[in-house]
Every structure is written in structure tokens, then in C-alpha cells.
Amino acid sequence: MTDNISTLITAARMTYEQAEITYQSSDINQKLATKPELDRAAELLITLQTKQLQGSIVVTDQDVAEMQSLRDKVNSAATLQSGLMSMAALLLKFV
């Protein structure tokens, strides 16, 4: 379980990168709707990386699996916004 935080952060980074790709290929209306959540996910990811350095974060295998499954959700423009909201909700558990 000690490596789960590193695995979660790696999965979150990959999910965020996929969200950026999906965002870039979205139409203007989708971009306007998802930009705040994209920015929020980036901020939470940075905060989580900072907290990792401070230690004492407990990440379960289920948390890691949930983050990894979110990558598929942000791969689609239709589910990008809800995927980003789910990503933010998961990251908020640790920050």
C-alpha cells in the first residue's frame, strides 16, 4: 500500500494528459464547459504531489483502480466533464 500514492499520482497524470487531448479536440462549447474542471484537476494534482512529499497519505488499491478507470471516461468528449469532476472528487479525498 505504500506505493499506492505514487501509482495514484501516475494514473492521475495519465488521466489528466488524456483529458487535455480530449479537450483539445473538442468543439468550442465543450471547451467552455470543461475548462474550469480541467484547471481544477491540474491544481489538485499539483496539491496531491506536494502532499505526497509530506507523507501520511493512505491510498487504497480501490482508489488506484478508480483513477485508472477514469482515464477511459475522459477519453470521450461526451463524458469529459463528468470524468474530470470524478477525477477531482477522487483527488479531493487526499488533499
TORPA-4810 file (N, C-alpha, C, O; in nm, 3 decimals):
<nodes>
NODE_1_0.081_-0.120_0.000_0.000_0.000_0.000_0.085_0.127_0.000_0.036_0.235_-0.032_M
NODE_2_0.212_0.113_0.036_0.297_0.232_0.043_0.324_0.292_-0.094_0.345_0.412_-0.106_T
NODE_3_0.323_0.209_-0.198_0.347_0.261_-0.332_0.219_0.309_-0.399_0.223_0.363_-0.510_D
NODE_4_0.106_0.291_-0.334_-0.022_0.330_-0.394_-0.029_0.478_-0.425_-0.089_0.517_-0.526_N
NODE_5_0.030_0.562_-0.341_0.023_0.707_-0.367_0.098_0.739_-0.496_0.051_0.821_-0.575_I
NODE_6_0.213_0.677_-0.517_0.288_0.700_-0.641_0.211_0.649_-0.761_0.207_0.713_-0.866_S
NODE_7_0.150_0.533_-0.745_0.070_0.475_-0.854_-0.051_0.562_-0.884_-0.085_0.582_-1.000_T
NODE_8_-0.116_0.613_-0.779_-0.232_0.701_-0.797_-0.191_0.829_-0.870_-0.261_0.872_-0.961_L
NODE_9_-0.080_0.888_-0.830_-0.036_1.011_-0.895_-0.001_0.986_-1.041_-0.033_1.068_-1.127_I
NODE_10_0.065_0.875_-1.070_0.097_0.840_-1.208_-0.031_0.822_-1.289_-0.042_0.873_-1.401_T
NODE_11_-0.128_0.750_-1.234_-0.256_0.730_-1.303_-0.329_0.862_-1.320_-0.391_0.886_-1.424_A
NODE_12_-0.323_0.948_-1.220_-0.388_1.079_-1.230_-0.323_1.164_-1.338_-0.392_1.233_-1.413_A
NODE_13_-0.191_1.160_-1.346_-0.121_1.234_-1.451_-0.162_1.184_-1.590_-0.189_1.263_-1.680_R
NODE_14_-0.167_1.052_-1.605_-0.206_0.993_-1.733_-0.350_1.030_-1.767_-0.382_1.059_-1.882_M
NODE_15_-0.437_1.028_-1.667_-0.577_1.065_-1.687_-0.588_1.211_-1.729_-0.663_1.246_-1.820_T
NODE_16_-0.512_1.296_-1.660_-0.513_1.439_-1.693_-0.461_1.462_-1.835_-0.518_1.542_-1.910_Y
NODE_17_-0.353_1.394_-1.872_-0.299_1.410_-2.008_-0.401_1.368_-2.112_-0.414_1.433_-2.216_E
NODE_18_-0.473_1.259_-2.086_-0.577_1.215_-2.179_-0.689_1.318_-2.185_-0.744_1.344_-2.292_Q
NODE_19_-0.724_1.377_-2.071_-0.827_1.480_-2.068_-0.786_1.601_-2.151_-0.868_1.660_-2.220_A
NODE_20_-0.659_1.638_-2.144_-0.609_1.750_-2.224_-0.622_1.721_-2.373_-0.661_1.808_-2.451_E
NODE_21_-0.589_1.599_-2.413_-0.600_1.560_-2.554_-0.745_1.567_-2.598_-0.775_1.620_-2.705_I
NODE_22_-0.835_1.513_-2.517_-0.977_1.516_-2.550_-1.027_1.661_-2.555_-1.104_1.698_-2.644_T
NODE_23_-0.983_1.741_-2.460_-1.021_1.882_-2.455_-0.979_1.954_-2.583_-1.058_2.028_-2.642_Y
NODE_24_-0.857_1.932_-2.627_-0.807_1.999_-2.747_-0.885_1.964_-2.872_-0.895_2.044_-2.965_Q
NODE_25_-0.940_1.844_-2.875_-1.016_1.804_-2.994_-1.167_1.833_-2.982_-1.244_1.799_-3.072_S
NODE_26_-1.207_1.895_-2.872_-1.349_1.927_-2.850_-1.388_2.054_-2.924_-1.303_2.134_-2.963_S
NODE_27_-1.519_2.070_-2.943_-1.567_2.195_-3.003_-1.565_2.306_-2.898_-1.543_2.280_-2.780_D
NODE_28_-1.588_2.428_-2.940_-1.576_2.544_-2.852_-1.672_2.537_-2.734_-1.636_2.577_-2.623_I
NODE_29_-1.793_2.488_-2.756_-1.890_2.478_-2.647_-1.842_2.380_-2.539_-1.855_2.405_-2.420_N
NODE_30_-1.789_2.268_-2.584_-1.735_2.169_-2.491_-1.615_2.225_-2.416_-1.599_2.201_-2.296_Q
NODE_31_-1.532_2.300_-2.486_-1.414_2.360_-2.421_-1.457_2.458_-2.312_-1.401_2.459_-2.203_K
NODE_32_-1.556_2.540_-2.344_-1.605_2.636_-2.245_-1.662_2.567_-2.121_-1.645_2.613_-2.008_L
NODE_33_-1.729_2.456_-2.145_-1.792_2.383_-2.034_-1.690_2.309_-1.948_-1.711_2.294_-1.828_A
NODE_34_-1.582_2.261_-2.008_-1.489_2.176_-1.934_-1.363_2.244_-1.885_-1.291_2.188_-1.802_T
NODE_35_-1.333_2.363_-1.933_-1.209_2.431_-1.894_-1.196_2.449_-1.743_-1.088_2.423_-1.689_K
NODE_36_-1.300_2.493_-1.672_-1.284_2.507_-1.526_-1.248_2.375_-1.457_-1.164_2.374_-1.366_P
NODE_37_-1.310_2.266_-1.498_-1.280_2.137_-1.437_-1.140_2.088_-1.474_-1.073_2.025_-1.393_E
NODE_38_-1.096_2.116_-1.594_-0.961_2.079_-1.637_-0.858_2.153_-1.552_-0.761_2.094_-1.505_L
NODE_39_-0.881_2.282_-1.532_-0.791_2.362_-1.447_-0.792_2.312_-1.303_-0.688_2.305_-1.238_D
NODE_40_-0.909_2.280_-1.254_-0.922_2.231_-1.116_-0.848_2.098_-1.098_-0.781_2.078_-0.997_R
NODE_41_-0.860_2.009_-1.194_-0.790_1.881_-1.187_-0.639_1.902_-1.184_-0.568_1.834_-1.110_A
NODE_42_-0.590_1.997_-1.263_-0.446_2.026_-1.264_-0.400_2.077_-1.128_-0.296_2.035_-1.078_A
NODE_43_-0.476_2.167_-1.069_-0.442_2.221_-0.937_-0.443_2.113_-0.830_-0.354_2.109_-0.745_E
NODE_44_-0.542_2.026_-0.834_-0.550_1.918_-0.735_-0.435_1.820_-0.751_-0.383_1.769_-0.652_L
NODE_45_-0.396_1.794_-0.873_-0.284_1.703_-0.897_-0.156_1.761_-0.839_-0.078_1.689_-0.776_L
NODE_46_-0.134_1.888_-0.858_-0.015_1.954_-0.801_-0.020_1.950_-0.649_0.081_1.924_-0.584_I
NODE_47_-0.137_1.976_-0.591_-0.152_1.972_-0.446_-0.125_1.833_-0.392_-0.060_1.818_-0.289_T
NODE_48_-0.174_1.732_-0.461_-0.151_1.594_-0.418_-0.003_1.560_-0.424_0.049_1.494_-0.334_L
NODE_49_0.066_1.603_-0.528_0.209_1.577_-0.538_0.284_1.643_-0.423_0.380_1.587_-0.370_Q
NODE_50_0.242_1.762_-0.384_0.304_1.831_-0.271_0.277_1.756_-0.141_0.368_1.738_-0.060_T
NODE_51_0.155_1.711_-0.122_0.119_1.636_-0.001_0.192_1.503_0.006_0.221_1.453_0.115_K
NODE_52_0.222_1.445_-0.109_0.296_1.319_-0.110_0.432_1.338_-0.043_0.479_1.250_0.029_Q
NODE_53_0.493_1.450_-0.066_0.623_1.479_-0.005_0.613_1.491_0.147_0.708_1.462_0.219_L
NODE_54_0.497_1.532_0.194_0.477_1.546_0.338_0.446_1.412_0.405_0.455_1.399_0.527_Q
NODE_55_0.409_1.313_0.325_0.379_1.180_0.377_0.241_1.169_0.438_0.161_1.262_0.428_G
NODE_56_0.214_1.056_0.499_0.092_1.024_0.574_-0.037_1.027_0.491_-0.143_1.059_0.544_S
NODE_57_-0.028_0.995_0.364_-0.149_0.981_0.282_-0.172_0.833_0.261_-0.082_0.760_0.219_I
NODE_58_-0.294_0.787_0.289_-0.327_0.646_0.271_-0.412_0.632_0.146_-0.523_0.687_0.138_V
NODE_59_-0.361_0.560_0.049_-0.430_0.535_-0.076_-0.452_0.385_-0.088_-0.357_0.307_-0.077_V
NODE_60_-0.575_0.345_-0.111_-0.607_0.203_-0.121_-0.594_0.154_-0.265_-0.585_0.234_-0.358_T
NODE_61_-0.593_0.024_-0.281_-0.592_-0.035_-0.415_-0.716_0.008_-0.492_-0.710_0.028_-0.613_D
NODE_62_-0.828_0.022_-0.422_-0.953_0.063_-0.486_-0.942_0.206_-0.539_-0.993_0.235_-0.647_Q
NODE_63_-0.875_0.295_-0.466_-0.854_0.432_-0.513_-0.774_0.433_-0.643_-0.805_0.506_-0.737_D
NODE_64_-0.670_0.351_-0.647_-0.586_0.342_-0.766_-0.666_0.289_-0.884_-0.658_0.343_-0.994_V
NODE_65_-0.744_0.184_-0.861_-0.826_0.127_-0.968_-0.929_0.227_-1.020_-0.954_0.234_-1.140_A
NODE_66_-0.987_0.305_-0.929_-1.085_0.406_-0.969_-1.021_0.512_-1.059_-1.079_0.552_-1.159_E
NODE_67_-0.901_0.557_-1.021_-0.832_0.658_-1.102_-0.798_0.601_-1.239_-0.812_0.670_-1.340_M
NODE_68_-0.753_0.477_-1.243_-0.718_0.417_-1.370_-0.841_0.403_-1.461_-0.829_0.418_-1.583_Q
NODE_69_-0.957_0.376_-1.404_-1.077_0.362_-1.486_-1.128_0.498_-1.536_-1.198_0.504_-1.637_S
NODE_70_-1.093_0.605_-1.468_-1.135_0.738_-1.512_-1.068_0.779_-1.643_-1.120_0.864_-1.716_L
NODE_71_-0.955_0.719_-1.673_-0.886_0.752_-1.798_-0.975_0.724_-1.919_-0.977_0.801_-2.015_R
NODE_72_-1.048_0.614_-1.915_-1.140_0.582_-2.025_-1.253_0.685_-2.033_-1.299_0.718_-2.142_D
NODE_73_-1.296_0.734_-1.919_-1.406_0.829_-1.917_-1.368_0.963_-1.980_-1.450_1.026_-2.047_K
NODE_74_-1.244_1.007_-1.959_-1.202_1.136_-2.016_-1.155_1.123_-2.159_-1.119_1.222_-2.223_V
NODE_75_-1.155_1.002_-2.211_-1.116_0.978_-2.348_-1.225_1.020_-2.447_-1.198_1.037_-2.566_N
NODE_76_-1.346_1.036_-2.398_-1.460_1.073_-2.481_-1.503_1.216_-2.451_-1.518_1.254_-2.335_S
NODE_77_-1.524_1.293_-2.554_-1.569_1.431_-2.535_-1.704_1.435_-2.464_-1.731_1.528_-2.388_A
NODE_78_-1.789_1.336_-2.488_-1.922_1.332_-2.428_-1.915_1.314_-2.276_-2.005_1.360_-2.205_A
NODE_79_-1.812_1.248_-2.227_-1.802_1.223_-2.083_-1.683_1.295_-2.020_-1.648_1.268_-1.905_T
NODE_80_-1.622_1.386_-2.094_-1.504_1.457_-2.043_-1.535_1.533_-1.915_-1.462_1.520_-1.816_L
NODE_81_-1.641_1.613_-1.915_-1.671_1.695_-1.798_-1.700_1.610_-1.676_-1.647_1.637_-1.568_Q
NODE_82_-1.782_1.508_-1.690_-1.813_1.424_-1.575_-1.690_1.344_-1.531_-1.672_1.318_-1.412_S
NODE_83_-1.606_1.307_-1.626_-1.482_1.238_-1.591_-1.389_1.327_-1.511_-1.327_1.282_-1.414_G
NODE_84_-1.379_1.453_-1.552_-1.295_1.547_-1.478_-1.352_1.574_-1.338_-1.276_1.589_-1.242_L
NODE_85_-1.483_1.580_-1.328_-1.545_1.601_-1.198_-1.520_1.480_-1.107_-1.495_1.497_-0.987_M
NODE_86_-1.525_1.361_-1.163_-1.497_1.240_-1.085_-1.350_1.236_-1.043_-1.318_1.196_-0.931_S
NODE_87_-1.263_1.278_-1.132_-1.120_1.283_-1.100_-1.096_1.380_-0.984_-1.024_1.348_-0.890_M
NODE_88_-1.158_1.498_-0.993_-1.142_1.597_-0.887_-1.196_1.544_-0.755_-1.134_1.565_-0.650_A
NODE_89_-1.309_1.478_-0.758_-1.368_1.423_-0.636_-1.275_1.320_-0.572_-1.259_1.318_-0.450_A
NODE_90_-1.214_1.237_-0.653_-1.121_1.137_-0.600_-0.997_1.203_-0.541_-0.953_1.166_-0.433_L
NODE_91_-0.941_1.299_-0.612_-0.821_1.367_-0.562_-0.850_1.446_-0.434_-0.764_1.458_-0.348_L
NODE_92_-0.971_1.499_-0.423_-1.007_1.575_-0.303_-1.003_1.491_-0.176_-0.990_1.545_-0.067_L
NODE_93_-1.015_1.360_-0.190_-1.006_1.272_-0.075_-0.870_1.282_-0.006_-0.857_1.252_0.113_K
NODE_94_-0.770_1.323_-0.081_-0.633_1.320_-0.031_-0.572_1.457_-0.009_-0.462_1.466_0.047_F
NODE_95_-0.639_1.562_-0.050_-0.582_1.697_-0.034_-0.663_1.780_0.062_-0.629_1.896_0.087_V
</nodes>
